[in-house]
Amino acid sequence: MLQTLRPGIRSMLARSVQRKTYATAGGDALGEAFVKEREAIKSHAASSSELWRKITYYVAFPSIVLALVNAYNLAKEHEHHLEHIKEENGGELPERIHYDYLNIRNKSFPWGNYIVLFRSTSSIPLISSFNSNKFLFKVR
């Protein structure tokens, strides 16, 4: 078949078959280096993931538990303090002084005026006065 091709094409095909590319020259040495590098990366990744797993289990989770215990204790202390204030004032929280500069609203709330989304009537003494006409928010 090569005799029927033109001489230029025949010589070009012969040269391309004889030529060695960089990928094939010294393939064993390059392949071993590549495999060693991949194994080093794999062992480093394994040790790093083990380190972060230990940090998560032995540092992060106990820190979260301690933060939860601290928040619970602070909430209990705050509740006890509010009960103490109620006992001093005949079973009710004292009425708070409302200052105009604390209630400035430039526009109404999208869900309606004088209504807050997250409210707890037992822990916020200001809530009882939200619905009264006595203390209205000023909308400028």
C-alpha positions in Angstrom: 0.0 0.0 0.0 2.9 2.4 0.7 4.1 2.0 -2.9 0.9 3.4 -4.3 1.1 6.6 -2.2 3.0 9.6 -3.3 6.6 9.7 -2.2 6.0 12.8 0.0 3.2 11.3 1.9 5.1 8.0 2.2 8.1 9.7 3.8 5.9 11.7 6.1 4.2 8.6 7.4 7.5 6.8 7.8 8.9 9.8 9.9 5.8 9.9 12.1 6.0 6.2 12.9 9.7 6.4 13.7 9.5 9.6 15.8 9.3 9.3 19.6 7.3 11.8 21.5 8.1 13.2 25.0 5.3 11.0 26.4 7.0 7.8 25.3 10.6 8.8 26.0 11.6 7.4 29.4 8.1 6.4 30.2 9.1 4.1 33.0 10.9 6.8 35.0 8.2 9.4 34.5 5.5 6.9 35.3 7.1 5.9 38.6 7.6 9.5 39.6 4.0 10.2 38.8 2.8 7.2 40.8 5.0 8.2 43.8 3.7 11.7 43.7 0.1 10.5 43.6 0.7 8.2 46.6 2.2 11.0 48.5 -0.8 13.2 47.8 -3.1 10.4 48.8 -1.3 9.8 52.1 -1.3 13.5 52.9 -5.0 13.8 52.2 -5.7 10.8 54.5 -3.7 12.3 57.4 -5.3 15.7 56.9 -8.8 14.3 56.8 -8.0 12.3 60.0 -6.7 15.5 61.7 -9.9 17.4 60.9 -12.1 14.5 61.9 -10.4 14.5 65.3 -10.7 18.3 65.6 -14.4 18.1 64.8 -15.0 15.3 67.4 -12.8 16.5 70.2 -12.9 20.3 69.8 -16.0 21.4 67.9 -18.7 19.1 69.3 -17.6 19.7 73.0 -17.5 23.5 72.3 -21.1 23.4 70.9 -22.2 21.4 74.0 -20.5 24.0 76.3 -22.1 26.8 74.4 -25.5 25.2 74.8 -25.0 24.7 78.5 -23.9 28.3 78.9 -26.9 29.7 76.9 -29.3 27.5 79.0 -27.7 28.8 82.3 -27.9 32.4 81.1 -31.6 32.0 80.1 -32.4 30.5 83.5 -30.5 33.4 85.3 -32.4 35.9 83.2 -35.7 34.2 83.9 -34.9 34.2 87.7 -34.0 37.9 87.5 -37.3 38.7 85.8 -39.2 36.8 88.4 -37.4 38.7 91.1 -38.4 42.0 89.5 -42.0 40.8 89.3 -42.0 40.0 93.0 -40.7 43.4 93.9 -43.5 45.1 91.8 -46.6 43.2 92.9 -46.4 40.4 90.3 -46.0 42.5 87.2 -43.1 43.9 85.4 -42.7 47.7 85.8 -43.8 49.8 82.8 -40.8 50.8 80.8 -40.1 54.4 79.9 -40.5 54.8 76.1 -38.2 57.3 74.6 -39.1 58.8 71.2 -35.6 58.4 69.7 -35.8 54.7 70.3 -39.0 54.2 68.3 -38.2 56.1 65.1 -39.5 54.3 62.0 -38.9 55.7 58.5 -41.6 53.4 57.0 -44.1 50.9 58.2 -43.4 47.2 58.6 -44.5 45.2 55.6 -46.6 42.9 57.8 -48.4 45.8 59.6 -47.6 48.5 62.0 -46.9 47.9 65.7 -46.5 44.1 65.2 -43.2 42.4 65.5 -42.6 39.0 63.9 -40.8 37.2 66.7 -42.2 38.1 70.0 -42.3 36.5 73.4 -44.8 38.2 75.7 -43.3 36.5 78.7 -39.8 37.8 78.3 -40.2 41.2 76.7 -42.0 43.7 78.9 -42.4 46.2 76.0 -44.6 43.8 74.1 -47.8 44.6 76.1 -47.6 48.2 75.1 -47.2 47.5 71.3 -50.9 47.1 70.8 -52.0 49.9 73.0 -52.5 53.4 71.6 -50.5 54.9 74.3 -47.1 54.1 72.8 -47.2 54.3 69.0 -44.2 54.2 66.8 -43.6 57.3 65.0 -43.4 56.8 61.2 -41.7 59.7 59.5 
